[in-house]
Amino acid sequence: MLPFHSKNTPRLSLIFLSIFLSPVVNAEQKKPNILILLADNWAAPHASVMGDKSVKTPTFDAIARHGVLFENAFCQVPSCSPSRAVLLTGRVSHQLQDAANLWGKFPDDQWTFPLALEEVENYKVGYTIKGWGPGRYLNKRHTFGNPNPAGNKSESFEKFLSGVGTQPFCFWFGSHDPHRPWQAEQQYYAGLMHERVEVPGYLPDHPTVREEIVDYYAEVQKFDAECGRMIELLKETDKYENTIILMLGDNGWQMPRGLANVYDWGTHVPFAIQWPEKIKAGIESTTFISFEDIAPTLFDLLGLSTKPMTGASFSEVLTGASVRHRKEVFLERERHANVRQRDACYPCRAIRTQNYLWIWNIRPELYPAGDPETYWAVGPFGDIDNSHTKSLLLDGTAVTGLASFRELAVGKRPEYELYDLRSDPWQVSNVSGHQAYRRIERQLKSRVIRWMKQTDDPRSVHPKTDVFDKYEYFGGAAK
């Protein structure tokens, strides 16, 4: 699996890394730039090109028209730090030690694609606002000597571009939007109306919920507008045509059953990619994409070896040579916030296909949203970020009709969950164990177990191992 070496394997020499990254295309060909536009907690299908009738996302829509829109892109882990680690390394989360947890430590000897491009391919690499994180990464023993796995911190994209010259670049714009608190400037509320938003079936149709969805949409529109200004900078500096642009969310939104859950609203994200010189325009792809596939795809487009990565390139979909990549994605989670006694994770492994979502809750005796009383971080049921909607569910006992939604959000869950997405798109009616689904459930479980073994998941040998619980948590205490 080199160069993803563990603590028991030697560090890569620069010579070996150079061999690994040796391009297989003409050395005289101009190297493309890479611009990653990454939203913080942006769930699908909350983009106008994906069918959302409330939010307006002209920048994302334009990238989709000029390139490829992936309707089934999944972040692999519904949590910021691990999902970003998967994106940066091309590996699945349980292979990344501490980085499988939120507020963990990024392994100081772990390879990432931006740092490799900088070290060997002479790319200028930068990021602004939020790179990999939150977590601990300042370690002098880091293989490439950089302060963040996403690259070198820059004041802004404009400042970064001013120092690029003719050097190829890889830049990571890690916005804070649409992360809570949802407080966008008034101009980004244009066109948004409470009465027009769609309230998902796992949340109550209540004025409080509708107001918060509008606030969230305003921040989505702010993120889209900021991305549009960055693309204009590319055009002004004549770098647009030779830049691969990716625009996506890092994981789902911060509503109950969203972030920190392997349901679609924690893992299904908007994703579009364009490269005017190479990627075919106007493709709307329904094939499945997982975050560990992104780094191998970028390397494939650059003509570099993808062998050390767990994910697989989907470059043939981008060029129109194929319409297929994955027929399913595998999902997981370990510790999100530190919200359970003994620093316990809430481990899940899952598979999402076109028609089904099957989930294995490995420790069903625990509360999926965290302990009812504050343990360390956030507050009661702390894997749901604090919000008016959360308060409504927990405190609105006198409000009629909330009990079932409260149970969906914070109640304990069975060991196995199965949802038939053809009849239950909101994933609220668990059919696990039903006679009519026994055959498909056996098949889905078998595929998850096989994937866990193939990827050396510690839980494939000891499902209830506490190895992820023992990794240090660097997040602060609840206020």
C-alpha positions in Angstrom: 0.0 0.0 0.0 3.0 2.4 -0.3 3.3 5.3 0.0 0.6 5.1 2.6 3.0 3.7 5.1 2.2 2.9 8.7 4.3 3.5 11.8 5.9 0.1 11.2 7.1 0.8 7.6 9.9 3.1 6.6 9.3 6.6 5.3 9.3 7.1 1.6 12.4 8.5 0.1 12.0 11.4 -2.3 13.5 9.2 -5.0 10.8 6.5 -4.5 8.1 9.2 -4.5 9.5 10.7 -7.7 9.2 7.2 -9.3 5.7 6.8 -8.0 4.6 10.2 -9.4 6.4 9.9 -12.7 4.0 11.1 -15.4 2.9 8.8 -18.2 1.9 11.7 -20.5 4.1 13.9 -22.6 6.4 15.8 -20.3 6.1 18.9 -22.6 2.3 19.0 -22.0 1.3 21.9 -19.9 0.2 20.8 -16.4 -3.4 21.7 -15.5 -4.2 23.7 -12.4 -6.6 22.3 -9.8 -9.2 24.4 -7.9 -11.2 22.7 -5.2 -14.3 24.7 -4.0 -15.4 22.9 -0.9 -18.5 23.8 1.1 -18.8 23.1 4.8 -21.9 20.9 5.5 -23.7 21.2 2.1 -26.2 18.4 1.4 -27.7 17.1 -1.8 -30.0 17.9 -3.5 -29.7 21.5 -2.3 -28.7 23.0 -5.6 -31.0 24.3 -8.3 -29.5 22.1 -11.0 -30.2 19.1 -8.8 -33.9 20.0 -8.7 -34.2 22.1 -5.5 -36.9 24.7 -6.3 -35.9 27.2 -3.5 -32.1 27.7 -3.5 -30.3 29.3 -6.5 -26.8 28.1 -7.3 -25.8 29.6 -10.6 -22.0 28.9 -10.2 -22.5 25.3 -9.4 -25.1 25.0 -12.2 -22.6 26.5 -14.7 -19.8 24.0 -13.6 -22.3 21.2 -14.1 -23.2 22.5 -17.6 -19.6 22.9 -18.6 -18.6 19.6 -17.2 -20.1 16.7 -15.3 -22.8 16.7 -12.6 -22.7 13.6 -10.3 -26.1 13.0 -8.9 -24.9 10.2 -6.6 -21.8 11.5 -5.0 -21.2 10.4 -1.3 -18.6 11.7 1.2 -18.0 8.2 2.7 -18.0 9.7 6.2 -20.7 12.2 7.5 -18.1 14.2 9.5 -15.8 17.1 8.5 -12.3 15.9 9.4 -12.6 12.3 8.3 -14.4 13.1 5.0 -11.7 15.7 4.2 -9.0 13.1 5.1 -10.6 10.6 2.7 -10.7 13.2 -0.1 -7.0 14.2 0.5 -5.6 10.7 0.7 -7.8 8.6 -1.6 -8.2 6.1 1.2 -11.3 5.0 3.2 -11.6 6.4 6.6 -11.0 3.3 8.8 -7.5 3.1 7.2 -6.5 6.5 8.5 -6.0 5.9 12.3 -6.8 9.0 14.3 -8.0 10.8 11.3 -11.1 8.6 11.2 -12.5 10.7 14.0 -13.6 14.3 14.2 -11.1 16.5 16.1 -8.5 13.8 15.9 -4.9 13.9 14.7 -3.9 13.7 11.1 -1.1 11.0 11.0 2.2 12.9 10.6 3.5 10.4 8.0 0.4 10.3 5.9 0.6 11.2 2.2 -1.9 13.7 0.7 -2.3 14.5 -3.0 -1.7 18.3 -2.7 1.5 17.9 -0.8 2.7 15.2 -3.2 2.0 17.6 -6.2 4.0 20.3 -4.4 7.0 18.1 -3.5 7.5 16.2 -6.8 5.5 17.9 -9.5 6.4 21.5 -8.6 2.9 22.7 -8.0 2.2 25.7 -5.9 -0.2 24.5 -3.3 -2.4 26.6 -1.1 -5.6 26.7 0.8 -7.7 29.4 2.6 -10.1 29.4 5.6 -10.5 25.6 6.3 -8.2 23.0 5.0 -8.1 19.6 6.7 -9.8 19.9 10.0 -10.8 20.4 12.7 -8.1 18.5 14.4 -4.4 18.4 15.2 -1.9 18.5 12.4 1.0 20.8 13.5 3.8 18.2 13.7 7.4 18.8 12.7 7.7 15.2 11.7 5.2 15.5 8.8 6.6 13.8 5.7 6.4 16.9 3.6 6.9 19.6 6.3 3.7 21.4 5.7 1.4 22.8 8.3 -1.9 21.5 6.8 -2.5 18.4 4.8 -4.3 20.6 2.2 -1.3 22.8 1.6 0.1 26.1 2.7 -2.3 28.7 4.2 -3.0 31.7 2.0 -4.8 34.9 2.9 -7.1 34.6 -0.1 -7.3 33.0 -3.6 -6.5 36.4 -5.1 -3.4 36.8 -3.0 -2.4 33.2 -3.9 -2.8 33.8 -7.6 -0.7 36.9 -7.6 2.3 34.7 -6.7 1.7 31.8 -9.0 3.2 33.2 -12.3 3.5 30.3 -14.8 3.7 27.6 -12.1 0.9 25.1 -12.0 -1.2 25.3 -8.9 -3.5 23.3 -6.7 -5.7 25.5 -4.5 -8.3 24.4 -1.9 -11.0 27.0 -1.0 -12.5 25.6 2.2 -15.4 27.9 2.9 -17.1 28.0 6.4 -20.5 28.1 4.6 -23.1 26.7 5.0 -21.8 25.7 8.5 -23.7 26.9 11.6 -24.5 29.5 12.8 -26.6 30.2 9.7 -26.2 34.0 9.6 -25.6 35.1 6.0 -25.8 38.8 4.9 -29.2 39.9 3.9 -28.4 40.0 0.2 -28.0 36.2 0.1 -31.7 35.8 1.1 -32.9 37.0 -2.3 -35.6 34.8 -3.6 -35.9 32.6 -0.5 -39.4 32.2 1.1 -40.3 30.1 4.1 -43.5 28.8 2.5 -41.7 27.5 -0.6 -39.0 25.3 1.0 -39.4 21.6 1.1 -39.3 20.2 4.7 -37.9 16.7 4.6 -40.0 13.8 5.9 -37.8 13.2 8.9 -38.4 16.7 10.3 -41.7 18.3 11.5 -43.3 20.9 9.2 -43.1 23.7 11.7 -42.3 27.4 11.3 -39.1 27.1 13.2 -37.8 24.4 10.9 -38.8 26.3 7.8 -37.0 29.4 9.0 -33.8 27.5 9.7 -33.9 25.9 6.2 -34.1 29.4 4.7 -31.1 30.5 6.8 -29.2 27.5 5.6 -30.1 28.2 2.0 -28.9 31.8 2.3 -25.5 30.5 3.3 -25.5 28.0 0.3 -26.2 31.0 -1.9 -23.4 32.9 -0.3 -20.9 30.1 -0.9 -22.0 29.8 -4.5 -21.5 33.5 -5.1 -18.0 33.4 -3.6 -17.1 30.5 -5.8 -18.3 32.5 -8.8 -16.0 35.4 -7.9 -13.0 33.0 -7.8 -13.8 31.6 -11.2 -13.9 35.2 -12.5 -10.4 35.6 -11.2 -9.3 32.6 -13.2 -10.7 34.1 -16.3 -9.1 37.5 -15.6 -5.7 35.8 -15.2 -6.1 33.6 -18.3 -6.0 30.4 -16.2 -9.6 29.3 -16.6 -9.2 27.0 -19.7 -6.5 24.9 -18.1 -7.9 24.6 -14.6 -9.8 21.5 -13.3 -12.6 22.9 -11.1 -14.3 20.8 -8.5 -17.3 22.1 -6.5 -18.8 20.0 -3.8 -19.9 19.7 -0.1 -17.7 17.9 2.5 -20.7 16.2 4.1 -24.4 16.7 4.9 -26.3 19.5 6.6 -26.4 20.1 10.4 -30.1 19.1 10.9 -31.1 16.1 12.9 -30.5 12.9 10.9 -28.0 14.8 8.7 -24.4 15.4 9.8 -23.0 12.5 11.8 -25.5 10.1 10.3 -25.0 7.7 7.4 -28.5 8.5 6.0 -28.4 10.4 2.8 -28.7 13.8 4.5 -25.3 13.2 6.2 -23.5 11.6 3.2 -25.1 12.6 -0.1 -23.5 15.8 -1.4 -23.6 18.0 -4.5 -20.5 17.4 -6.8 -19.7 18.9 -10.2 -16.4 19.0 -12.1 -15.2 20.7 -15.2 -12.0 21.1 -17.3 -12.7 22.9 -20.5 -9.8 21.4 -22.3 -10.4 17.7 -21.4 -13.7 17.0 -19.6 -16.8 16.5 -21.8 -19.5 19.1 -21.1 -23.1 18.6 -20.2 -23.0 15.1 -18.6 -25.4 14.3 -15.9 -24.1 11.1 -14.4 -26.1 8.8 -12.1 -23.2 6.5 -11.4 -22.0 6.4 -7.8 -18.9 8.3 -6.6 -17.2 8.1 -3.3 -14.7 10.6 -1.9 -11.8 8.2 -2.0 -12.2 8.2 -5.8 -11.4 11.9 -6.2 -7.6 11.9 -5.6 -7.1 8.9 -8.0 -9.2 10.7 -10.6 -7.1 13.9 -10.4 -3.9 11.9 -10.6 -5.3 10.0 -13.6 -6.2 13.2 -15.4 -2.6 14.4 -14.7 -1.2 11.2 -16.0 0.2 10.1 -12.6 0.1 6.7 -11.0 -2.9 5.9 -8.8 -1.7 2.6 -7.5 -1.3 3.5 -3.8 -4.8 4.7 -3.3 -7.9 2.7 -2.2 -10.3 4.6 -4.4 -10.6 4.2 -8.2 -10.5 6.8 -10.9 -13.7 7.8 -12.6 -11.8 9.7 -15.4 -13.6 7.7 -18.1 -16.9 9.0 -17.0 -15.5 12.6 -17.3 -14.4 12.0 -20.9 -17.6 10.3 -21.9 -15.7 7.0 -22.5 -17.9 5.2 -19.9 -21.2 5.9 -18.0 -20.3 3.5 -15.2 -18.1 3.8 -12.2 -19.6 2.4 -9.0 -22.9 0.6 -8.5 -22.8 1.3 -4.8 -20.9 3.2 -2.1 -19.8 2.0 1.3 -20.3 4.4 4.2 -19.0 4.5 7.8 -18.5 6.6 10.9 -16.6 6.4 14.1 -16.4 9.2 16.7 -18.0 12.5 15.7 -18.1 14.9 18.7 -16.9 13.5 22.1 -20.4 13.1 23.5 -20.5 9.6 25.2 -19.1 8.2 28.4 -15.6 6.7 28.0 -15.1 8.7 24.9 -17.1 6.1 23.0 -17.7 6.2 19.2 -21.0 5.3 17.6 -19.6 3.0 14.9 -21.5 2.3 11.8 -20.8 0.5 8.5 -23.3 0.8 5.6 -23.9 0.3 1.9 -25.9 2.6 -0.3 -27.2 1.3 -3.7 -29.7 2.7 -6.2 -32.6 1.2 -4.3 -31.5 0.4 -0.8 -29.6 1.8 2.2 -28.4 -0.9 4.7 -26.8 0.1 8.0 -25.0 -1.8 10.7 -25.1 0.0 14.0 -22.3 -1.9 15.7 -23.0 -0.7 19.2 -26.8 -0.3 19.3 -26.9 0.0 23.1 -25.5 3.5 22.7 -27.5 6.6 21.8 -26.7 7.5 18.1 -26.8 11.3 18.8 -24.8 11.1 22.0 -25.7 10.8 25.7 -28.8 12.6 26.9 -26.7 14.5 29.4 -23.6 16.5 28.4 -20.5 14.4 28.6 -17.7 16.6 27.2 -18.5 18.4 23.9 -21.5 20.4 22.4 -24.2 19.4 25.0 -27.0 16.8 25.4 -27.3 14.6 22.3 -24.2 16.4 21.1 -23.8 14.7 17.7 -26.6 16.9 16.7 -25.3 20.5 16.5 -27.3 23.0 18.6 -30.0 24.8 16.7 -33.6 26.0 17.0 -34.8 22.8 15.3 -32.9 20.7 17.8 -34.4 22.7 20.7 -37.9 22.3 19.2 -37.5 18.5 19.2 -36.0 18.2 22.7 -38.0 20.9 24.5 -41.2 21.1 22.6 -43.0 18.3 24.5 -46.2 20.3 24.6 -46.2 20.7 20.8 -48.4 18.1 19.1 -46.9 15.7 16.7 -43.2 16.0 17.6 -42.7 12.7 19.5 -42.1 10.6 16.4 -39.6 13.1 15.0 -37.8 13.3 18.3 -37.5 9.5 18.4 -36.1 9.5 14.8 -33.5 12.1 15.8 -32.3 10.9 19.2 -33.8 7.5 20.0 -31.7 4.3 20.1 -31.6 2.4 16.9 -31.6 -1.3 16.2 -28.4 -3.1 15.2 -29.6 -3.3 11.5 -31.5 -0.8 9.5 -32.7 -1.3 5.9 -34.5 1.3 3.8 -36.3 0.7 0.5 -35.6 4.0 -1.3 -38.2 3.3 -4.0 -41.0 3.6 -1.5 -39.2 5.4 1.4 -37.0 8.2 0.0 -36.8 9.9 3.5 -35.4 6.7 5.1 -37.7 6.6 8.0 -39.4 3.2 7.7 -36.9 0.4 8.7 -37.7 -2.9 6.9 -34.8 -4.8 8.3 -35.8 -8.3 9.2 -39.0 -8.2 7.2 -39.6 -11.5 5.3 -39.9 -9.8 1.9 -36.4 -8.2 2.3 -34.4 -11.1 3.8 -32.7 -12.1 0.6 -31.6 -8.5 -0.3 -30.5 -7.9 3.3 -28.3 -10.9 3.3 -26.7 -9.8 0.1 -26.1 -6.2 1.3 -24.6 -7.4 4.6 -22.3 -9.8 2.8 -21.0 -7.0 0.5 -20.3 -4.8 3.5 -18.4 -7.6 5.4 -16.4 -8.4 2.2 -15.5 -4.7 1.8 -14.4 -4.4 5.4 -12.1 -7.4 5.0 -10.7 -6.1 1.7 -9.8 -2.7 3.2 -8.4 -4.1 6.5 -11.0 -2.6 8.6 -10.1 -3.2 12.3 -13.8 -4.0 12.9 -13.8 -6.8 10.4 -11.9 -8.9 13.0 -13.2 -7.3 16.2 -16.4 -5.5 15.5 -16.6 -3.9 19.0 -12.9 -2.9 19.2 -12.3 0.3 21.2 -9.3 1.3 19.0 -11.1 4.4 17.7 -12.4 5.3 21.1 -8.8 5.6 22.4 -7.6 8.1 19.9 -7.2 11.5 21.5 -10.0 14.1 21.1 -8.7 17.7 20.7 -12.0 19.5 20.6 -13.1 21.8 23.4 -15.6 21.3 26.2 -19.2 22.4 25.9 -19.8 26.0 26.9 
